[in-house]
Amino acid sequence: MRILLWHVHGAWTDSFVRGPHEYLLPVLPGGGPWGLGRAGRNWPASVREVALESLDAGSIDAVVLQRPEEIAEVGRALGRQPGRELPAVYVEHNTPKGNVPSTVHPLADQHAIPLVHVTHFNELFWDSGSVPTTVIEHGVPDPGYLYTGEVPELAVVVNEPVRRGRVTGTDLLPRFAAAAPLQVFGMGGDELPGVTGLPPSRLTVRGDLATAALHRELARCRVYVHPLRWTSLGLALLEAMHLGLPVVVLATTEAARAVPSEAGAISTDVGELVRQAQLLVEDPEEARSRGRAARQAALERYSLGPFLDAWDALLDDLASPRFRKSRILIPAHERKLP
């Protein structure tokens, strides 16, 4: 199949484009959110950068939408309406904002474009009305067991921690820094020292590393800390578990379901999490044992194969004549009632 999608969420796209299809990513000279293309990522040759305006709409088998504005953009550029004239599906990556749990999804109560949630928590909390919905959980390419834990520090991966503030648990970082020094990876962290008040001895801002370098540096840290309050299930957390790090996690959103207690520690009691982080930093063997449990849990639930299989089944159904005729993604007995 030839699938059109924008490069919106790099880590999710990194998994999605490893399937057996041809993936068309719009690119613009200035890049940006509407023309990022491959962005230099080491993706298969089946991932092609394209000029959206030059595409033949008839050559596209499916459109994978990830932002409401993309519906109008596809219609404008290709002259065909997603869902009605082009097979389309919408992936919702995020938790709802605003009046939770009564936030109405932008695609609620329409039947031309089915809605895919990446976690069961998101499906539960979004008010999607009568739109056909399903959940395809994350799948992560296995980087292998790389854990050494040689550096007795806590690793955190978070993008835009200053701008996002309490959403990402940035205010909790000083409490964890009392247990052990922090290494914070991700975009937009340059202002963290000033915001948190942490000195260089307790906080190192590592920046946005390429995937292989990130995995290597994470695996050197003793413990992974996931302080995010209100986001979808972080792929960095799943990658850390695959690497074999023990994880200390706020029991919020999908993390409460994804992380078993034997993988490290999971709780809404921050004080308990800080104590567990310190315990694991001070006990390398216990940290290694819990890290192995974290890796096993990640391999069992969040491997790449089941993720790609689920997407293949959905895309086959989406582009089939039966779907184009019925506009129904899932069997009637599985559909949500209006």
C-alpha positions as CSV (number, residue, x, y, z in Angstrom):
1,M,0.0,0.0,0.0
2,R,1.0,3.6,-0.5
3,I,0.3,5.5,2.7
4,L,0.3,9.3,3.1
5,L,1.1,10.7,6.6
6,W,2.9,13.7,8.1
7,H,6.0,13.3,10.3
8,V,4.3,14.6,13.5
9,H,5.4,12.2,16.3
10,G,8.9,11.0,15.5
11,A,9.0,8.0,17.9
12,W,5.6,6.7,16.8
13,T,6.4,7.2,13.2
14,D,9.7,5.3,13.7
15,S,7.7,2.2,14.6
16,F,4.9,2.8,12.0
17,V,7.2,3.1,9.0
18,R,8.8,-0.3,9.6
19,G,5.9,-2.1,8.1
20,P,5.7,-3.6,4.6
21,H,4.2,-0.5,2.9
22,E,5.4,2.6,1.0
23,Y,5.2,5.7,3.3
24,L,4.8,9.1,1.7
25,L,5.9,12.0,4.0
26,P,5.3,15.6,2.8
27,V,8.4,17.8,2.8
28,L,8.8,21.5,2.4
29,P,12.0,23.6,1.9
30,G,11.7,25.1,5.3
31,G,10.7,21.8,7.0
32,G,8.4,22.7,10.0
33,P,5.3,20.9,11.2
34,W,3.9,20.6,7.7
35,G,7.0,19.6,5.8
36,L,9.4,17.8,8.1
37,G,9.8,14.8,5.8
38,R,12.3,12.2,7.1
39,A,14.2,14.9,9.1
40,G,17.4,12.9,8.6
41,R,16.1,9.8,10.4
42,N,17.5,6.4,9.6
43,W,14.3,5.0,8.2
44,P,13.8,2.3,5.5
45,A,14.0,3.3,1.9
46,S,10.3,2.7,1.7
47,V,9.8,6.0,3.5
48,R,9.8,8.7,0.7
49,E,9.7,12.4,1.0
50,V,7.1,13.9,-1.4
51,A,5.8,17.3,-2.4
52,L,2.1,17.1,-1.4
53,E,0.9,19.2,-4.3
54,S,2.5,16.9,-6.9
55,L,0.9,13.7,-5.6
56,D,-1.8,11.9,-7.6
57,A,-4.6,11.3,-5.2
58,G,-5.6,8.2,-7.1
59,S,-2.2,6.5,-6.3
60,I,-2.7,6.8,-2.5
61,D,-4.2,3.8,-0.8
62,A,-4.8,5.4,2.6
63,V,-4.2,8.6,4.5
64,V,-3.1,8.4,8.2
65,L,-4.3,11.7,9.8
66,Q,-2.9,12.9,13.1
67,R,-4.1,16.5,13.4
68,P,-7.6,17.8,12.6
69,E,-6.2,20.4,10.2
70,E,-4.8,17.7,8.0
71,I,-8.3,16.8,6.8
72,A,-8.7,20.2,5.1
73,E,-5.1,20.2,3.9
74,V,-5.4,16.9,2.1
75,G,-8.6,18.1,0.5
76,R,-7.1,21.3,-0.6
77,A,-3.9,19.8,-2.0
78,L,-5.3,16.6,-3.6
79,G,-8.8,17.7,-4.4
80,R,-10.3,14.7,-2.6
81,Q,-11.9,14.5,0.8
82,P,-10.3,12.1,3.3
83,G,-12.8,9.4,4.4
84,R,-15.2,10.0,1.6
85,E,-13.0,10.1,-1.5
86,L,-9.8,8.8,0.0
87,P,-9.6,6.0,2.6
88,A,-8.5,7.6,5.9
89,V,-7.9,6.9,9.5
90,Y,-7.2,9.3,12.4
91,V,-4.6,8.5,15.1
92,E,-5.1,10.3,18.4
93,H,-1.8,10.4,20.2
94,N,-2.7,12.6,23.1
95,T,-4.7,12.7,26.3
96,P,-7.7,15.1,26.2
97,K,-7.3,18.7,27.3
98,G,-9.7,21.0,29.0
99,N,-12.8,19.7,30.7
100,V,-11.6,16.2,31.3
101,P,-13.2,13.6,31.1
102,S,-15.9,15.4,29.1
103,T,-13.7,16.7,26.3
104,V,-15.3,16.0,22.9
105,H,-12.9,14.7,20.3
106,P,-12.7,16.8,17.1
107,L,-13.8,13.7,15.0
108,A,-16.6,12.7,17.3
109,D,-20.0,11.6,15.8
110,Q,-18.9,11.2,12.2
111,H,-18.4,7.9,10.4
112,A,-16.3,8.7,7.4
113,I,-13.0,8.5,9.3
114,P,-12.4,5.9,12.0
115,L,-10.5,6.9,15.1
116,V,-7.5,5.0,16.5
117,H,-6.3,5.6,20.1
118,V,-2.8,4.6,21.1
119,T,-3.8,3.7,24.7
120,H,-6.9,2.3,26.4
121,F,-6.7,5.3,28.8
122,N,-7.1,7.8,26.0
123,E,-10.0,5.8,24.5
124,L,-11.7,5.9,27.9
125,F,-11.2,9.6,28.6
126,W,-11.9,11.1,25.2
127,D,-15.6,11.6,24.4
128,S,-15.6,10.2,20.9
129,G,-19.3,10.1,20.5
130,S,-20.4,7.5,17.9
131,V,-17.3,7.6,15.7
132,P,-16.0,4.0,15.2
133,T,-13.0,3.6,17.5
134,T,-10.3,1.1,18.2
135,V,-7.1,0.9,20.2
136,I,-3.7,0.0,18.7
137,E,-1.2,0.0,21.5
138,H,2.4,1.1,21.0
139,G,5.1,-1.1,19.6
140,V,8.7,-0.3,19.9
141,P,11.7,-1.6,17.8
142,D,13.7,-3.6,20.3
143,P,17.1,-1.9,20.8
144,G,18.4,-4.9,22.8
145,Y,19.4,-5.3,26.4
146,L,22.0,-2.5,26.7
147,Y,21.8,-1.7,30.4
148,T,25.0,-1.2,32.3
149,G,23.8,1.2,35.1
150,E,27.3,2.2,35.6
151,V,26.4,5.9,36.4
152,P,24.6,6.2,39.7
153,E,22.2,8.8,38.4
154,L,18.6,9.2,37.4
155,A,17.7,9.5,33.7
156,V,14.6,11.5,32.5
157,V,13.5,12.0,28.9
158,V,11.0,14.8,28.4
159,N,10.5,17.3,25.6
160,E,9.8,21.0,26.3
161,P,9.9,20.5,30.1
162,V,9.8,24.2,30.9
163,R,7.0,25.1,28.5
164,R,4.9,22.2,29.6
165,G,5.6,22.5,33.3
166,R,3.3,20.5,35.5
167,V,2.1,18.4,32.7
168,T,5.5,16.8,32.4
169,G,6.1,16.9,36.2
170,T,9.0,19.4,35.8
171,D,8.1,20.7,39.3
172,L,8.9,17.3,40.7
173,L,12.5,17.2,39.4
174,P,14.0,18.8,42.5
175,R,12.5,16.2,44.7
176,F,14.0,13.4,42.7
177,A,17.3,15.2,42.5
178,A,17.5,14.9,46.3
179,A,17.8,11.1,45.7
180,A,20.5,11.2,43.1
181,P,21.7,13.6,40.3
182,L,19.5,13.9,37.2
183,Q,20.4,13.6,33.6
184,V,17.6,15.1,31.5
185,F,17.3,14.3,27.8
186,G,15.0,15.9,25.2
187,M,14.2,19.1,23.4
188,G,13.8,22.4,25.1
189,G,15.6,21.8,28.4
190,D,18.2,24.5,28.4
191,E,16.3,26.7,30.9
192,L,15.8,23.8,33.4
193,P,18.6,24.9,35.8
194,G,17.1,28.3,36.2
195,V,13.5,27.0,36.6
196,T,14.3,24.2,39.0
197,G,17.1,26.0,40.9
198,L,19.2,22.8,40.7
199,P,23.0,23.2,40.6
200,P,25.2,21.4,38.0
201,S,26.1,18.8,40.6
202,R,22.4,17.7,40.7
203,L,21.2,18.4,37.1
204,T,22.8,17.8,33.7
205,V,20.8,18.9,30.7
206,R,21.8,16.4,27.9
207,G,19.7,17.8,25.0
208,D,18.0,16.1,22.1
209,L,20.2,13.1,21.1
210,A,19.9,10.9,18.1
211,T,18.1,7.6,18.9
212,A,21.2,5.3,19.1
213,A,23.1,7.8,21.2
214,L,20.1,8.3,23.5
215,H,19.7,4.6,24.1
216,R,23.4,4.3,24.8
217,E,23.4,7.1,27.3
218,L,20.2,6.0,29.0
219,A,21.5,2.5,29.5
220,R,24.5,3.9,31.4
221,C,22.2,5.5,34.0
222,R,21.2,3.5,37.1
223,V,17.4,4.3,37.0
224,Y,14.9,5.8,34.6
225,V,12.4,8.3,36.2
226,H,9.1,9.1,34.5
227,P,7.5,12.1,36.3
228,L,4.9,13.0,33.7
229,R,1.4,13.7,35.1
230,W,-0.9,14.0,32.1
231,T,0.4,12.7,28.8
232,S,-0.2,9.7,26.7
233,L,2.1,6.7,27.4
234,G,5.6,7.9,26.7
235,L,7.5,6.0,24.1
236,A,10.7,7.0,25.9
237,L,9.5,5.1,28.9
238,L,8.9,2.0,26.8
239,E,12.3,2.3,25.2
240,A,14.0,2.6,28.6
241,M,12.2,-0.6,29.7
242,H,13.3,-2.4,26.5
243,L,16.9,-1.3,27.3
244,G,16.6,-3.0,30.7
245,L,16.5,0.1,33.0
246,P,14.5,-0.1,36.2
247,V,11.8,2.5,36.0
248,V,10.3,4.8,38.7
249,V,7.0,6.1,37.4
250,L,4.0,8.2,38.3
251,A,0.9,5.9,38.3
252,T,-1.0,8.2,36.0
253,T,-2.7,7.8,32.6
254,E,-1.7,4.5,30.8
255,A,1.5,4.1,32.8
256,A,-0.7,2.6,35.6
257,R,-1.5,-0.3,33.3
258,A,1.7,-0.5,31.4
259,V,4.3,-0.8,34.2
260,P,4.3,-3.7,36.7
261,S,5.5,-2.9,40.2
262,E,8.4,-5.4,39.8
263,A,9.8,-3.3,37.0
264,G,10.9,-0.7,39.5
265,A,8.3,1.4,41.3
266,I,5.0,2.9,40.3
267,S,2.8,5.1,42.6
268,T,1.1,8.5,43.0
269,D,3.0,8.9,46.2
270,V,6.0,11.0,45.1
271,G,7.8,10.6,48.4
272,E,7.6,6.8,48.0
273,L,8.9,7.1,44.4
274,V,11.9,9.2,45.6
275,R,12.7,6.7,48.3
276,Q,12.6,3.8,45.7
277,A,14.8,5.8,43.3
278,Q,17.4,6.2,46.0
279,L,17.2,2.6,47.0
280,L,17.8,1.5,43.4
281,V,20.7,3.9,42.9
282,E,22.3,2.6,46.1
283,D,21.7,-1.1,45.2
284,P,23.0,-1.9,41.7
285,E,22.0,-5.6,41.8
286,E,18.4,-4.8,42.8
287,A,18.3,-2.2,40.0
288,R,19.5,-4.7,37.5
289,S,16.9,-7.3,38.7
290,R,14.0,-4.8,38.3
291,G,15.4,-3.7,35.0
292,R,15.2,-7.2,33.7
293,A,11.6,-7.4,34.8
294,A,10.9,-4.1,33.0
295,R,12.4,-5.4,29.8
296,Q,10.3,-8.6,30.0
297,A,7.1,-6.6,30.5
298,A,7.9,-4.3,27.6
299,L,8.7,-7.2,25.3
300,E,5.5,-9.0,26.2
301,R,3.1,-6.0,25.6
302,Y,4.9,-3.4,23.5
303,S,6.9,-5.3,20.9
304,L,7.0,-4.1,17.3
305,G,5.5,-7.2,15.7
306,P,2.0,-7.0,17.2
307,F,1.8,-3.3,16.6
308,L,2.6,-3.7,12.9
309,D,0.2,-6.6,12.6
310,A,-2.6,-4.6,14.0
311,W,-2.0,-1.8,11.7
312,D,-1.8,-4.1,8.7
313,A,-5.1,-5.5,9.5
314,L,-6.7,-2.1,10.0
315,L,-5.2,-0.7,6.8
316,D,-6.3,-3.7,4.7
317,D,-9.8,-3.2,6.1
318,L,-9.7,0.5,5.5
319,A,-8.7,0.3,1.8
320,S,-11.0,-2.6,1.0
321,P,-14.1,-2.2,-1.2
322,R,-16.2,-3.5,1.7
323,F,-15.0,-0.6,3.9
324,R,-15.4,2.0,1.3
325,K,-19.0,0.9,0.8
326,S,-19.9,0.5,4.5
327,R,-17.7,3.2,6.2
328,I,-17.6,1.0,9.2
329,L,-14.2,-0.1,10.7
330,I,-15.2,-2.5,13.4
331,P,-18.0,-5.1,13.7
332,A,-21.4,-3.8,15.0
333,H,-21.2,-5.8,18.2
334,E,-17.9,-4.1,19.1
335,R,-18.9,-0.6,18.2
336,K,-19.6,2.1,20.9
337,L,-23.2,3.0,21.1
338,P,-24.1,6.6,20.3
